[in-house]
Amino acid sequence: MRFITRDSTLGCRIRNLSETGARVQVTNSYWVPDLFELEIAYHDIRVPAKVVWRTAEELGIRFEANRRGMMTSAKQEEKVIQLKAERERLQQRVRELTEE
C-alpha cells in the first residue's frame, strides 16, 4: 500500500478484491490516511483509494477514479516521474549554459 504523499509505505494483505474496492488487512489501520494509493506490485497496478470503513486491523476501501481512469501501471508511473525529473535537470543545465 502506498500513500498518496509517497513518503511512506505500509505492507498489507488484500482480501475480497473487486473492480470497485477491497477489504485490506493491516497491522494498525489507524496509520492509514483516508485517501491513499494502493499499489499491487505483482500485478503492476496502482489505484487511488478511499477508506469507507475501518476496524483496528482492517479497512474497507473504494477505488477512486484518477485523471486517466481507474488503475495505472506502477512501473510506467515511476518511469514518468523519473523522466520529468531528468527533463527538469536538463532544462536547468540549458539555462545555466545560456547564461554563461
N, CA and C atoms as an extended XYZ file, in Angstrom:
300
Properties=species:S:1:pos:R:3:atomname:S:1:resname:S:1:resid:I:1 pbc="F F F"
N         0.861       -1.153        0.000 N   MET     1
C         0.000        0.000        0.000 CA  MET     1
C         0.910        1.218        0.000 C   MET     1
N         0.611        2.167       -0.815 N   ARG     2
C         1.405        3.381       -0.863 CA  ARG     2
C         0.494        4.580       -0.658 C   ARG     2
N         0.887        5.484        0.232 N   PHE     3
C         0.086        6.671        0.487 CA  PHE     3
C         0.239        7.661       -0.657 C   PHE     3
N        -0.740        8.513       -0.843 N   ILE     4
C        -0.705        9.498       -1.917 CA  ILE     4
C         0.542       10.370       -1.834 C   ILE     4
N         0.990       10.692       -0.633 N   THR     5
C         2.155       11.550       -0.496 CA  THR     5
C         3.437       10.855       -0.956 C   THR     5
N         3.400        9.545       -1.071 N   ARG     6
C         4.539        8.721       -1.464 CA  ARG     6
C         5.711        8.829       -0.503 C   ARG     6
N         5.464        9.349        0.688 N   ASP     7
C         6.506        9.429        1.693 CA  ASP     7
C         6.600        8.153        2.513 C   ASP     7
N         5.562        7.357        2.512 N   SER     8
C         5.513        6.173        3.356 CA  SER     8
C         4.861        5.018        2.613 C   SER     8
N         5.216        3.822        3.032 N   THR     9
C         4.539        2.631        2.532 CA  THR     9
C         4.165        1.769        3.719 C   THR     9
N         3.185        0.935        3.514 N   LEU    10
C         2.716        0.047        4.571 CA  LEU    10
C         2.312       -1.264        3.925 C   LEU    10
N         2.886       -2.350        4.398 N   GLY    11
C         2.531       -3.653        3.882 CA  GLY    11
C         1.111       -4.023        4.272 C   GLY    11
N         0.449       -4.766        3.412 N   CYS    12
C        -0.933       -5.152        3.700 CA  CYS    12
C        -1.251       -6.469        2.990 C   CYS    12
N        -2.375       -7.024        3.357 N   ARG    13
C        -2.896       -8.222        2.708 CA  ARG    13
C        -4.258       -7.846        2.135 C   ARG    13
N        -4.446       -8.094        0.858 N   ILE    14
C        -5.688       -7.707        0.193 CA  ILE    14
C        -6.664       -8.873        0.242 C   ILE    14
N        -7.873       -8.558        0.678 N   ARG    15
C        -8.942       -9.545        0.776 CA  ARG    15
C       -10.134       -9.050       -0.037 C   ARG    15
N       -10.923       -9.953       -0.559 N   ASN    16
C       -12.175       -9.612       -1.249 CA  ASN    16
C       -11.998       -8.515       -2.294 C   ASN    16
N       -11.041       -8.654       -3.150 N   LEU    17
C       -10.768       -7.677       -4.201 CA  LEU    17
C       -11.860       -7.720       -5.260 C   LEU    17
N       -12.371       -6.536       -5.624 N   SER    18
C       -13.347       -6.440       -6.707 CA  SER    18
C       -12.929       -5.295       -7.625 C   SER    18
N       -13.714       -5.014       -8.640 N   GLU    19
C       -13.408       -3.913       -9.555 CA  GLU    19
C       -13.584       -2.554       -8.886 C   GLU    19
N       -14.376       -2.477       -7.831 N   THR    20
C       -14.671       -1.192       -7.208 CA  THR    20
C       -13.999       -0.983       -5.859 C   THR    20
N       -13.417       -2.027       -5.270 N   GLY    21
C       -12.789       -1.863       -3.964 CA  GLY    21
C       -12.249       -3.162       -3.419 C   GLY    21
N       -11.922       -3.123       -2.127 N   ALA    22
C       -11.347       -4.312       -1.482 CA  ALA    22
C       -11.438       -4.177        0.029 C   ALA    22
N       -11.249       -5.309        0.674 N   ARG    23
C       -11.049       -5.337        2.121 CA  ARG    23
C        -9.560       -5.564        2.304 C   ARG    23
N        -8.920       -4.707        3.105 N   VAL    24
C        -7.464       -4.738        3.261 CA  VAL    24
C        -7.128       -4.993        4.724 C   VAL    24
N        -6.224       -5.928        4.944 N   GLN    25
C        -5.792       -6.282        6.293 CA  GLN    25
C        -4.421       -5.653        6.548 C   GLN    25
N        -4.303       -4.922        7.657 N   VAL    26
C        -3.049       -4.269        8.047 CA  VAL    26
C        -2.814       -4.502        9.536 C   VAL    26
N        -1.617       -4.169       10.017 N   THR    27
C        -1.341       -4.351       11.442 CA  THR    27
C        -2.028       -3.286       12.291 C   THR    27
N        -2.137       -2.068       11.772 N   ASN    28
C        -2.797       -0.986       12.502 CA  ASN    28
C        -3.432       -0.033       11.499 C   ASN    28
N        -4.727       -0.100       11.331 N   SER    29
C        -5.400        0.693       10.299 CA  SER    29
C        -5.397        2.186       10.597 C   SER    29
N        -5.124        2.568       11.831 N   TYR    30
C        -5.174        3.985       12.188 CA  TYR    30
C        -3.980        4.769       11.652 C   TYR    30
N        -2.969        4.077       11.138 N   TRP    31
C        -1.844        4.732       10.480 CA  TRP    31
C        -2.171        5.082        9.034 C   TRP    31
N        -3.252        4.539        8.509 N   VAL    32
C        -3.597        4.712        7.100 CA  VAL    32
C        -4.471        5.951        6.940 C   VAL    32
N        -4.080        6.889        6.067 N   PRO    33
C        -4.919        8.070        5.839 CA  PRO    33
C        -6.202        7.695        5.099 C   PRO    33
N        -7.163        8.588        5.092 N   ASP    34
C        -8.437        8.315        4.421 CA  ASP    34
C        -8.287        8.194        2.908 C   ASP    34
N        -7.312        8.868        2.334 N   LEU    35
C        -7.028        8.780        0.897 CA  LEU    35
C        -5.588        8.327        0.713 C   LEU    35
N        -5.368        7.362       -0.161 N   PHE    36
C        -4.030        6.852       -0.430 CA  PHE    36
C        -4.034        6.150       -1.775 C   PHE    36
N        -2.857        5.725       -2.218 N   GLU    37
C        -2.752        4.906       -3.413 CA  GLU    37
C        -2.469        3.472       -2.992 C   GLU    37
N        -3.211        2.554       -3.546 N   LEU    38
C        -2.967        1.132       -3.328 CA  LEU    38
C        -2.131        0.641       -4.499 C   LEU    38
N        -0.994        0.063       -4.188 N   GLU    39
C        -0.127       -0.477       -5.231 CA  GLU    39
C        -0.015       -1.979       -5.047 C   GLU    39
N        -0.314       -2.704       -6.098 N   ILE    40
C        -0.164       -4.158       -6.104 CA  ILE    40
C         0.955       -4.454       -7.090 C   ILE    40
N         2.171       -4.514       -6.581 N   ALA    41
C         3.354       -4.619       -7.430 CA  ALA    41
C         3.335       -5.875       -8.300 C   ALA    41
N         2.870       -6.973       -7.756 N   TYR    42
C         2.846       -8.238       -8.504 CA  TYR    42
C         2.043       -8.112       -9.794 C   TYR    42
N         0.973       -7.323       -9.755 N   HIS    43
C         0.130       -7.134      -10.933 CA  HIS    43
C         0.407       -5.802      -11.637 C   HIS    43
N         1.422       -5.055      -11.181 N   ASP    44
C         1.785       -3.754      -11.745 CA  ASP    44
C         0.574       -2.823      -11.805 C   ASP    44
N        -0.112       -2.689      -10.665 N   ILE    45
C        -1.315       -1.860      -10.578 CA  ILE    45
C        -1.119       -0.806       -9.497 C   ILE    45
N        -1.537        0.394       -9.797 N   ARG    46
C        -1.599        1.466       -8.801 CA  ARG    46
C        -2.935        2.161       -8.992 C   ARG    46
N        -3.692        2.310       -7.894 N   VAL    47
C        -5.025        2.909       -7.991 CA  VAL    47
C        -5.293        3.782       -6.767 C   VAL    47
N        -5.839        4.986       -6.968 N   PRO    48
C        -6.231        5.801       -5.817 CA  PRO    48
C        -7.357        5.106       -5.057 C   PRO    48
N        -7.324        5.200       -3.725 N   ALA    49
C        -8.325        4.522       -2.900 CA  ALA    49
C        -8.776        5.428       -1.765 C   ALA    49
N       -10.000        5.176       -1.303 N   LYS    50
C       -10.581        5.926       -0.198 CA  LYS    50
C       -11.104        4.940        0.830 C   LYS    50
N       -10.798        5.188        2.104 N   VAL    51
C       -11.298        4.338        3.188 CA  VAL    51
C       -12.777        4.640        3.392 C   VAL    51
N       -13.614        3.579        3.372 N   VAL    52
C       -15.048        3.763        3.625 CA  VAL    52
C       -15.458        3.197        4.982 C   VAL    52
N       -14.645        2.299        5.532 N   TRP    53
C       -14.838        1.832        6.899 CA  TRP    53
C       -13.510        1.297        7.405 C   TRP    53
N       -13.364        1.234        8.726 N   ARG    54
C       -12.131        0.687        9.301 CA  ARG    54
C       -12.391        0.066       10.660 C   ARG    54
N       -11.631       -0.966       10.951 N   THR    55
C       -11.524       -1.535       12.287 CA  THR    55
C       -10.051       -1.408       12.664 C   THR    55
N        -9.660       -1.957       13.788 N   ALA    56
C        -8.266       -1.830       14.217 CA  ALA    56
C        -7.285       -2.430       13.208 C   ALA    56
N        -7.684       -3.527       12.548 N   GLU    57
C        -6.753       -4.222       11.655 CA  GLU    57
C        -7.260       -4.400       10.230 C   GLU    57
N        -8.386       -3.808        9.893 N   GLU    58
C        -8.912       -3.951        8.528 CA  GLU    58
C        -9.469       -2.625        8.026 C   GLU    58
N        -9.454       -2.508        6.706 N   LEU    59
C       -10.018       -1.347        6.033 CA  LEU    59
C       -10.941       -1.824        4.925 C   LEU    59
N       -12.036       -1.139        4.750 N   GLY    60
C       -12.846       -1.304        3.554 CA  GLY    60
C       -12.518       -0.123        2.670 C   GLY    60
N       -12.054       -0.363        1.451 N   ILE    61
C       -11.656        0.738        0.574 CA  ILE    61
C       -12.454        0.719       -0.719 C   ILE    61
N       -12.654        1.898       -1.268 N   ARG    62
C       -13.297        2.070       -2.570 CA  ARG    62
C       -12.262        2.683       -3.496 C   ARG    62
N       -12.158        2.148       -4.693 N   PHE    63
C       -11.233        2.699       -5.670 CA  PHE    63
C       -11.811        3.983       -6.233 C   PHE    63
N       -10.964        4.997       -6.324 N   GLU    64
C       -11.359        6.306       -6.832 CA  GLU    64
C       -10.803        6.483       -8.244 C   GLU    64
N       -11.536        7.187       -9.071 N   ALA    65
C       -11.050        7.478      -10.424 CA  ALA    65
C        -9.959        8.532      -10.344 C   ALA    65
N        -8.950        8.386      -11.184 N   ASN    66
C        -7.940        9.436      -11.314 CA  ASN    66
C        -8.103       10.079      -12.691 C   ASN    66
N        -7.224       10.972      -13.040 N   ARG    67
C        -7.406       11.713      -14.293 CA  ARG    67
C        -7.300       10.844      -15.537 C   ARG    67
N        -6.686        9.674      -15.412 N   ARG    68
C        -6.553        8.781      -16.565 CA  ARG    68
C        -7.490        7.591      -16.487 C   ARG    68
N        -8.375        7.588      -15.532 N   GLY    69
C        -9.257        6.442      -15.352 CA  GLY    69
C        -9.039        5.845      -13.982 C   GLY    69
N        -9.209        4.555      -13.845 N   MET    70
C        -9.075        3.928      -12.534 CA  MET    70
C        -7.634        3.521      -12.247 C   MET    70
N        -7.187        2.431      -12.809 N   MET    71
C        -5.879        1.890      -12.468 CA  MET    71
C        -4.817        2.362      -13.448 C   MET    71
N        -3.604        2.497      -12.926 N   THR    72
C        -2.470        2.827      -13.769 CA  THR    72
C        -1.372        1.809      -13.516 C   THR    72
N        -0.419        1.786      -14.411 N   SER    73
C         0.728        0.912      -14.245 CA  SER    73
C         1.720        1.574      -13.299 C   SER    73
N         2.059        0.895      -12.224 N   ALA    74
C         3.008        1.439      -11.251 CA  ALA    74
C         4.366        1.660      -11.896 C   ALA    74
N         4.810        0.729      -12.720 N   LYS    75
C         6.120        0.856      -13.365 CA  LYS    75
C         6.137        2.037      -14.332 C   LYS    75
N         5.081        2.195      -15.104 N   GLN    76
C         5.029        3.312      -16.043 CA  GLN    76
C         4.969        4.638      -15.311 C   GLN    76
N         4.224        4.705      -14.226 N   GLU    77
C         4.113        5.939      -13.459 CA  GLU    77
C         5.463        6.329      -12.854 C   GLU    77
N         6.204        5.366      -12.328 N   GLU    78
C         7.533        5.653      -11.789 CA  GLU    78
C         8.464        6.146      -12.888 C   GLU    78
N         8.371        5.557      -14.067 N   LYS    79
C         9.210        5.982      -15.193 CA  LYS    79
C         8.880        7.419      -15.583 C   LYS    79
N         7.607        7.788      -15.619 N   VAL    80
C         7.205        9.157      -15.932 CA  VAL    80
C         7.799       10.127      -14.914 C   VAL    80
N         7.747        9.780      -13.638 N   ILE    81
C         8.317       10.630      -12.590 CA  ILE    81
C         9.816       10.809      -12.809 C   ILE    81
N        10.510        9.725      -13.129 N   GLN    82
C        11.952        9.802      -13.377 CA  GLN    82
C        12.258       10.671      -14.591 C   GLN    82
N        11.478       10.506      -15.663 N   LEU    83
C        11.707       11.295      -16.876 CA  LEU    83
C        11.427       12.779      -16.647 C   LEU    83
N        10.404       13.100      -15.873 N   LYS    84
C        10.124       14.511      -15.567 CA  LYS    84
C        11.274       15.131      -14.777 C   LYS    84
N        11.810       14.379      -13.823 N   ALA    85
C        12.939       14.882      -13.034 CA  ALA    85
C        14.161       15.084      -13.926 C   ALA    85
N        14.410       14.156      -14.823 N   GLU    86
C        15.535       14.270      -15.755 CA  GLU    86
C        15.348       15.470      -16.682 C   GLU    86
N        14.126       15.672      -17.173 N   ARG    87
C        13.838       16.822      -18.030 CA  ARG    87
C        14.114       18.125      -17.281 C   ARG    87
N        13.703       18.202      -16.023 N   GLU    88
C        13.948       19.403      -15.223 CA  GLU    88
C        15.442       19.643      -15.041 C   GLU    88
N        16.207       18.573      -14.794 N   ARG    89
C        17.661       18.721      -14.661 CA  ARG    89
C        18.274       19.233      -15.961 C   ARG    89
N        17.830       18.690      -17.086 N   LEU    90
C        18.362       19.132      -18.380 CA  LEU    90
C        17.979       20.574      -18.688 C   LEU    90
N        16.750       20.955      -18.387 N   GLN    91
C        16.324       22.333      -18.609 CA  GLN    91
C        17.139       23.289      -17.753 C   GLN    91
N        17.410       22.902      -16.510 N   GLN    92
C        18.239       23.732      -15.637 CA  GLN    92
C        19.640       23.876      -16.205 C   GLN    92
N        20.186       22.794      -16.720 N   ARG    93
C        21.534       22.843      -17.310 CA  ARG    93
C        21.560       23.744      -18.531 C   ARG    93
N        20.537       23.685      -19.368 N   VAL    94
C        20.442       24.555      -20.544 CA  VAL    94
C        20.400       26.023      -20.104 C   VAL    94
N        19.620       26.320      -19.062 N   ARG    95
C        19.557       27.697      -18.545 CA  ARG    95
C        20.926       28.161      -18.057 C   ARG    95
N        21.636       27.279      -17.364 N   GLU    96
C        22.981       27.620      -16.882 CA  GLU    96
C        23.924       27.895      -18.025 C   GLU    96
N        23.882       27.075      -19.071 N   LEU    97
C        24.790       27.237      -20.200 CA  LEU    97
C        24.470       28.475      -21.019 C   LEU    97
N        23.201       28.832      -21.128 N   THR    98
C        22.838       30.012      -21.926 CA  THR    98
C        23.135       31.304      -21.180 C   THR    98
N        23.251       31.233      -19.847 N   GLU    99
C        23.576       32.425      -19.059 CA  GLU    99
C        25.067       32.731      -19.069 C   GLU    99
N        25.887       31.756      -19.396 N   GLU   100
C        27.355       31.949      -19.373 CA  GLU   100
C        27.836       32.766      -20.525 C   GLU   100
